[in-house]
Amino acid sequence: MSFDRHLAEIAREFPDWTIWRSDAGRWWATRHHPLTSAQRDVGCAMTIDADGPEELREHLRVQRERSGEAEPETDT
């Protein structure tokens, strides 16, 4: 799968984040909105990085769990 497709899929799955891949090949995500003090207190990050798309997805899932966000419902 192309990295553009990975980017698009991750962006759809995590709409509150901007997702990109650096020229060095690292995968990044940064939140659209500043963290609240409660989010900081539970270890949430404003920006995260990973070696690949699946690792980034896992980091984003952890961030979602820490912040208490519900997973978005998927259309079936």
Secondary structure by P-SEA (a helix, b strand, c coil): ccaaaaaaaaaaacccbbbbbcccccccccccccccaaaaaaccccccccccaaaaaaaaaaaaaaaccccccccc
